[in-house]
Amino acid sequence: MDSSKRIEQYNPELDTFRQEWLAEVSSRVKLQSSCSVAPTLTPGEPHSSPNITNLKQHQIITQSSKSSDCAEITDREKISQTRYKDPQVALLLYEQAVEREDQDVQCMYQNKHFPLSSETVTHNIISNEPIEPGSKELPFSTGQNVTREMNSGFSEFSVESVLSDPRDTSLPCPITELPDEIIVHIFMNLAVIDVASFARVAQVCKKLAYFVATEEQIWKKVCLSSEVGFGAMHFEWQRDVLGGQLLQTTCRSPSSNSHDEVIQFEKNTISEVLLHKVYRSSWCQMFRLRPRIRFNGCYISTVNYMRPGQSDPAQSSWNTPVHIVTYYRYLRFFRDGSMVSLLTTNEPMSVIHHLTKDLIDARRKDAVAHPSVITKKALRGRWHLSSISEVCGSKSGEIRGDVLIETEGVVPKYIYQMKLSFRNAGKISKNNKLIWRGFWCLNTLTDDSSEFNLKTDKPFYWSRVRSYENEN
């Protein structure tokens, strides 16, 4: 055992390995010390030594790399110290990414790979001359020329992105090049056709919103027009009860004093007087606030009431059923002074498209099984607004508008008379609601009138119908 230990202790190979290992370690230590500490030059040494210059460059590079590494390490440490999913960390990373991003990278890529101007190649790829059997020359050029020609051909194409650049604000807008006079003329025609579409134009841009809000000549045209404005309003009867031509002016109303004081003013003159007296010289405010009949829709009143029912005598029950009854009143006005009234239990979707003069006259003559047969019980009538003396002589800040209606009765000797007033349904919409003021039945033979009870009747609400816009 002692001999074996001595042999292992004085093994020559092990001694040589240890010596080599020590030499290698000492050389590494010397190399690290020489790299970490810069050598100082003595006055006698030459300054143009290539080893010294290389060493200086190596030191500068290592120092710059170390400084950048240290900066990255500090940033990482700051980020790691913050909590997970911190918005500040996300903002810091986003700012770093934006700083590193090249703003002109797309332009650089296009200029590099697809330049606008390049060398033109004068020769053609394929010659039109025929090839001789004995000739060795080919009519096409070499591979290098073909590559140049392909590059010159593709240089005319541009790289177009699928999504437009949000920073590009130079998109053309043809309407901005039009004069203001032409824009006003276009909007004037649009407003007369459809006021709602003209009002939605203000959502396009600030310039068009300025036209909609401040261009008074457009609103004046709308107010004085007979399509949607006050030119189609009537202050006395224009038709008879059945909708025919008026032969003699008759005024049948419980409030007949108002009809006796009718003053024959022109409609435009009335609008001019009310413009400065009530609406502060604003045609837009007049169109919004002044009461008017709307012809592009229907006024609908929904009435619900309960009546007691009767239980089945064959069954013993402790309660009595109650029935909820729903019926509708429809009023449609026409520009010529006529109107249609209908009382039915059918819902609006099955009624409003059949409230026309032609269908009402046709369904009274025949009883064809048609969806429009529900208009067989419709009543023809006439309408007009309150007298001009009440409108022009009002001293209040608001103009109270009343609608007087006369319709035929279920029996020819009776006439129904209704008086309604304009109200607002909501804060934005104006004069789109008609409330009851009175409902009478007049006997034309005896001139006796009786008033109906309006306990269960509800007001009328205007609803727009697109199919009505081009009818009357």
C-alpha positions in Angstrom: 0.0 0.0 0.0 2.8 2.5 0.9 4.7 1.7 -2.3 1.6 2.2 -4.5 0.9 5.6 -2.8 4.5 6.7 -3.4 4.2 5.7 -7.1 1.0 7.7 -7.5 2.6 10.6 -5.5 5.7 10.8 -7.7 4.0 10.2 -11.0 6.0 12.1 -13.7 2.9 12.5 -16.0 0.9 14.1 -13.3 3.7 16.5 -12.5 4.0 17.6 -16.2 0.2 18.1 -16.3 0.3 20.3 -13.2 3.1 22.3 -14.6 1.3 22.9 -17.9 -1.9 23.9 -16.1 0.0 26.4 -13.9 1.7 27.9 -17.0 -1.6 28.3 -18.7 -3.3 29.9 -15.7 -0.4 32.3 -15.3 -0.5 33.3 -19.0 -4.3 34.0 -18.7 -3.8 36.2 -15.7 -1.0 38.2 -17.4 -3.2 38.7 -20.5 -6.2 39.9 -18.5 -4.0 42.3 -16.5 -2.5 43.7 -19.7 -6.0 44.3 -21.3 -7.5 45.9 -18.2 -4.6 48.3 -17.4 -3.5 50.5 -20.3 0.2 50.5 -20.9 2.1 53.7 -20.2 4.5 55.0 -22.8 7.9 56.0 -21.8 9.5 59.1 -23.4 12.0 56.9 -25.2 9.5 54.7 -26.9 8.3 55.5 -30.4 4.8 56.7 -30.9 4.2 55.0 -34.3 4.1 51.5 -33.0 1.3 49.5 -34.8 0.7 47.3 -31.7 0.0 50.3 -29.5 -2.4 51.9 -32.0 -4.3 48.6 -32.4 -4.4 48.3 -28.6 -5.9 51.8 -28.3 -8.5 51.0 -30.9 -9.4 47.8 -29.1 -9.7 49.7 -25.8 -12.0 52.3 -27.3 -14.2 49.7 -28.9 -14.4 47.7 -25.7 -15.1 50.8 -23.6 -18.0 51.9 -26.0 -19.4 48.4 -26.0 -19.2 48.2 -22.2 -21.0 51.6 -21.9 -23.8 50.5 -24.2 -24.1 47.2 -22.4 -24.2 49.0 -19.1 -27.0 51.3 -20.4 -29.0 48.3 -21.6 -28.4 46.6 -18.3 -29.6 49.6 -16.3 -32.7 49.9 -18.5 -33.4 46.2 -18.0 -32.9 46.6 -14.3 -35.3 49.6 -14.2 -37.9 47.6 -16.1 -37.4 44.5 -13.9 -37.8 46.6 -10.8 -41.2 47.8 -11.8 -44.2 45.7 -11.4 -45.6 43.3 -14.0 -47.7 44.9 -16.8 -47.1 48.5 -15.6 -48.3 51.1 -18.1 -45.2 53.1 -17.6 -43.1 50.2 -18.8 -45.2 49.8 -21.9 -44.8 53.5 -22.6 -41.1 53.3 -22.1 -40.7 50.4 -24.5 -43.0 52.1 -27.1 -40.9 55.3 -27.0 -37.7 53.2 -27.5 -39.2 51.4 -30.4 -40.3 54.7 -32.0 -36.9 56.2 -31.6 -35.2 53.2 -33.3 -37.7 53.2 -36.1 -36.7 54.9 -39.4 -39.4 57.2 -40.6 -38.3 56.9 -44.3 -37.7 53.2 -44.4 -40.5 52.7 -47.0 -39.1 55.4 -49.3 -35.6 54.1 -48.9 -36.7 50.6 -49.9 -38.6 51.9 -52.9 -35.6 54.1 -54.1 -33.2 51.2 -53.6 -35.1 48.4 -55.3 -37.3 50.4 -57.7 -35.6 53.6 -58.7 -37.5 56.0 -60.8 -34.7 56.7 -63.3 -32.4 54.0 -64.6 -30.2 53.3 -67.6 -32.3 52.7 -70.7 -31.4 49.7 -72.9 -31.6 50.4 -76.6 -31.6 46.9 -77.9 -34.5 44.5 -77.9 -34.7 41.2 -76.3 -36.1 39.4 -79.3 -35.2 40.5 -82.8 -37.7 40.5 -85.6 -35.1 39.3 -88.2 -35.3 35.6 -89.2 -32.5 33.2 -88.0 -30.3 31.8 -90.7 -29.6 28.1 -90.4 -25.8 28.4 -90.6 -25.5 31.4 -88.2 -24.3 30.8 -84.6 -25.5 34.1 -83.2 -28.8 34.2 -81.4 -31.3 37.0 -81.7 -31.5 37.5 -78.0 -29.0 39.1 -75.7 -26.9 37.6 -73.0 -28.2 36.9 -69.4 -26.7 40.1 -68.0 -28.5 42.2 -70.6 -31.7 40.4 -69.9 -31.3 41.2 -66.2 -30.7 44.9 -66.9 -33.8 45.0 -69.2 -35.9 43.4 -66.5 -34.7 45.9 -63.9 -35.4 48.8 -66.2 -38.8 47.5 -66.9 -39.8 46.9 -63.3 -38.4 50.3 -62.3 -41.5 52.0 -63.5 -43.7 50.2 -61.0 -44.3 51.6 -57.6 -44.9 49.8 -54.3 -48.4 50.5 -53.2 -49.4 49.6 -49.6 -52.7 47.9 -48.9 -53.5 50.3 -46.1 -53.1 54.0 -46.7 -50.6 55.9 -44.7 -52.4 57.8 -41.9 -49.8 60.5 -42.0 -50.8 61.3 -45.6 -53.3 64.2 -45.4 -53.0 65.3 -49.0 -56.0 63.3 -50.3 -58.0 65.1 -53.0 -61.4 66.5 -52.2 -63.2 67.7 -55.3 -66.0 69.6 -53.4 -63.4 71.9 -51.8 -62.5 73.3 -55.2 -66.1 74.4 -55.9 -67.1 78.0 -55.3 -69.3 78.7 -52.4 -72.1 79.9 -54.7 -72.3 76.5 -56.4 -72.2 74.7 -53.1 -75.1 76.8 -51.8 -77.1 76.1 -54.9 -76.6 72.4 -54.6 -77.6 72.4 -50.9 -80.6 74.6 -51.6 -82.0 71.9 -54.0 -81.1 69.2 -51.5 -82.9 70.9 -48.6 -86.1 71.4 -50.6 -86.1 67.7 -51.6 -85.2 66.3 -48.2 -84.5 68.5 -45.1 -83.2 65.6 -43.0 -80.5 64.7 -45.5 -79.5 68.4 -45.7 -79.1 68.5 -41.9 -77.0 65.4 -41.9 -74.5 67.1 -44.3 -73.2 69.0 -41.2 -71.6 65.8 -40.0 -69.2 65.6 -43.0 -66.7 68.4 -42.2 -66.5 71.9 -40.6 -67.0 73.8 -43.8 -70.3 72.0 -44.6 -71.4 72.3 -41.0 -70.8 76.1 -41.3 -73.1 76.2 -44.4 -75.9 74.3 -42.7 -75.8 76.4 -39.6 -75.3 79.9 -41.0 -76.5 80.0 -44.6 -79.9 81.8 -44.2 -80.8 81.8 -47.9 -81.0 78.0 -47.9 -83.4 78.0 -44.9 -85.4 80.9 -46.4 -85.9 78.8 -49.5 -87.0 75.9 -47.3 -89.4 78.0 -45.3 -91.1 79.6 -48.3 -91.3 76.5 -50.4 -94.5 74.5 -50.9 -92.8 71.1 -50.6 -91.8 71.1 -47.0 -92.2 74.7 -45.9 -95.0 77.1 -45.0 -96.0 77.8 -48.5 -98.2 74.7 -48.3 -100.0 75.8 -45.1 -103.6 76.8 -45.4 -105.5 79.2 -43.1 -109.0 78.6 -44.5 -110.8 75.8 -46.3 -109.5 74.8 -49.7 -111.6 71.7 -50.3 -115.0 70.4 -49.4 -115.5 67.6 -46.9 -115.3 64.9 -49.5 -112.1 66.3 -50.9 -113.5 67.9 -54.0 -113.2 71.5 -55.3 -114.6 74.1 -52.9 -117.6 75.9 -54.4 -118.5 78.2 -51.5 -116.4 78.9 -48.4 -118.1 77.4 -45.3 -116.8 77.6 -41.8 -118.3 75.1 -39.5 -116.6 75.0 -36.2 -117.5 75.5 -32.5 -115.0 78.4 -32.4 -116.5 80.2 -35.5 -115.4 83.6 -34.3 -111.8 82.8 -35.3 -112.9 82.2 -38.9 -114.9 85.4 -39.1 -111.7 87.4 -38.4 -109.7 85.9 -41.2 -107.4 88.4 -42.9 -106.3 87.8 -46.4 -102.5 88.1 -46.2 -100.1 86.5 -48.5 -98.2 83.6 -47.0 -94.8 85.1 -47.6 -95.9 88.3 -46.0 -96.9 86.4 -42.9 -93.5 84.7 -42.8 -91.7 88.0 -43.0 -93.7 89.5 -40.2 -93.1 86.5 -37.9 -89.4 86.3 -38.8 -88.6 89.6 -37.1 -91.3 89.5 -34.5 -90.9 86.1 -33.0 -87.9 84.2 -34.4 -85.1 86.8 -34.1 -84.6 87.1 -37.9 -83.5 83.5 -38.2 -85.1 81.4 -40.9 -83.6 78.3 -39.4 -85.3 78.9 -36.0 -88.6 79.6 -37.8 -88.5 76.3 -39.6 -87.7 74.5 -36.4 -90.2 76.2 -34.0 -93.1 77.4 -36.1 -96.0 74.9 -36.2 -96.6 73.3 -39.6 -98.3 70.2 -41.0 -95.9 67.5 -42.2 -96.8 65.7 -45.4 -94.1 63.1 -45.6 -95.5 60.9 -42.8 -98.6 59.9 -40.9 -100.0 61.0 -37.5 -100.8 57.9 -35.4 -102.6 57.7 -32.0 -102.5 54.4 -30.0 -105.4 53.9 -27.6 -105.5 51.2 -24.9 -108.4 50.6 -22.6 -109.7 47.7 -20.4 -113.1 46.3 -20.3 -114.4 43.5 -18.0 -114.9 40.1 -19.4 -117.0 37.1 -18.5 -115.7 33.7 -17.3 -116.9 30.4 -18.7 -120.0 29.3 -16.8 -118.9 25.6 -17.2 -115.9 26.3 -15.1 -115.8 27.4 -11.5 -113.4 30.3 -11.0 -112.9 33.0 -8.3 -111.7 35.7 -10.6 -113.2 37.7 -13.6 -111.1 38.1 -16.8 -110.2 41.6 -18.0 -109.7 42.4 -21.7 -107.2 45.0 -22.9 -108.4 46.5 -26.2 -106.1 48.4 -28.5 -107.1 50.5 -31.5 -105.4 53.1 -33.6 -106.4 56.5 -35.2 -104.6 57.6 -38.3 -104.5 61.1 -39.8 -102.8 61.8 -43.2 -102.7 65.3 -44.6 -102.3 66.4 -48.2 -100.9 69.6 -49.6 -104.1 70.5 -51.4 -106.0 70.9 -48.1 -107.6 67.4 -48.0 -106.9 64.6 -45.5 -107.8 61.0 -44.6 -108.9 59.7 -41.2 -109.1 56.1 -40.2 -110.1 54.3 -37.0 -109.1 50.6 -36.9 -107.6 47.9 -34.8 -105.0 47.0 -37.5 -101.4 47.8 -36.7 -99.5 50.7 -38.5 -97.4 48.4 -40.7 -100.4 47.0 -42.4 -102.2 50.3 -42.8 -99.9 53.3 -43.6 -99.0 52.1 -47.1 -102.6 52.0 -48.1 -103.7 55.5 -47.0 -103.9 57.0 -50.4 -106.8 58.7 -52.2 -106.8 56.3 -55.1 -107.1 53.2 -52.9 -109.7 54.7 -50.7 -112.0 55.6 -53.7 -111.4 52.2 -55.3 -112.1 50.1 -52.2 -115.4 52.0 -51.6 -116.8 50.8 -54.9 -115.8 47.1 -54.7 -115.1 44.6 -52.0 -112.1 42.7 -53.4 -110.1 40.6 -51.0 -107.0 42.8 -51.0 -104.8 44.0 -48.1 -106.0 47.5 -48.8 -109.6 46.6 -48.0 -109.0 47.9 -44.5 -109.1 51.4 -45.9 -112.8 50.9 -46.9 -113.8 52.5 -43.6 -111.5 55.5 -44.0 -113.2 58.9 -43.8 -112.4 61.7 -46.3 -112.0 65.3 -45.0 -110.3 68.6 -45.1 -108.0 70.7 -42.8 -106.6 74.2 -42.2 -104.6 75.9 -39.6 -105.7 78.6 -37.1 -106.7 82.0 -38.6 -104.1 84.5 -39.7 -105.3 87.1 -37.2 -104.4 84.7 -34.3 -101.0 84.1 -35.8 -100.0 87.7 -36.5 -101.7 89.2 -33.5 -100.2 86.9 -30.9 -98.2 88.8 -28.2 -96.6 85.7 -26.6 -93.1 84.4 -27.4 -94.5 81.3 -29.0 -97.0 80.9 -31.9 -99.7 78.5 -30.8 -100.8 76.5 -33.8 -104.2 74.8 -34.0 -105.4 72.4 -36.7 -109.1 72.3 -37.6 -110.4 69.2 -39.3 -113.7 68.2 -40.8 -114.5 64.7 -42.0 -117.5 62.9 -43.3 -119.5 60.8 -40.8 -120.7 57.2 -40.9 -124.1 58.6 -42.0 -124.2 61.3 -44.7 -126.1 63.8 -42.5 -123.3 63.9 -39.9 -119.9 65.6 -40.0 -117.1 65.1 -37.5 -115.1 68.1 -36.4 -111.8 67.9 -34.6 -109.6 70.6 -33.1 -105.9 69.7 -32.4 -102.9 71.6 -31.2 -99.2 71.3 -31.9 -96.9 70.1 -29.1 -93.3 68.9 -28.8 -92.6 65.2 -28.3 -89.2 65.3 -26.6 -86.5 67.9 -26.2 -85.1 67.9 -29.8 -88.1 67.3 -32.0 -90.5 70.2 -32.4 -94.2 70.3 -33.3 -94.4 66.5 -34.1 -97.2 65.9 -31.7 -101.0 66.7 -31.9 -103.1 66.8 -28.8 -106.8 66.9 -28.6 -108.6 70.2 -28.0 -112.1 69.0 -28.9 -114.1 66.4 -30.9 -117.7 67.2 -32.0 -120.4 65.6 -34.2 -122.5 68.1 -36.3 -125.9 67.3 -37.7 -126.1 69.1 -41.0 -129.9 68.9 -41.1 -130.6 70.5 -37.7 -127.2 72.2 -37.0 -127.1 70.5 -33.7 -123.7 69.5 -32.3 -122.6 67.1 -29.6 -119.2 66.7 -28.0 -117.5 63.3 -27.6 -115.7 62.3 -24.4 -111.9 62.3 -24.8 -111.2 60.4 -21.6 -109.4 57.5 -23.3 -108.1 59.2 -26.5 -104.4 59.7 -26.7 -102.4 62.3 -28.7 -101.1 61.8 -32.2 -97.4 61.3 -32.9 -95.9 61.9 -36.3 -94.1 59.0 -38.0 -92.1 59.4 -41.3 -93.1 57.3 -44.3 -90.7 57.3 -47.2 -93.3 56.2 -49.7 -95.3 59.4 -49.1 -92.5 61.8 -50.1 -93.2 61.6 -53.9 -96.9 61.1 -53.9 -98.5 64.4 -53.1 
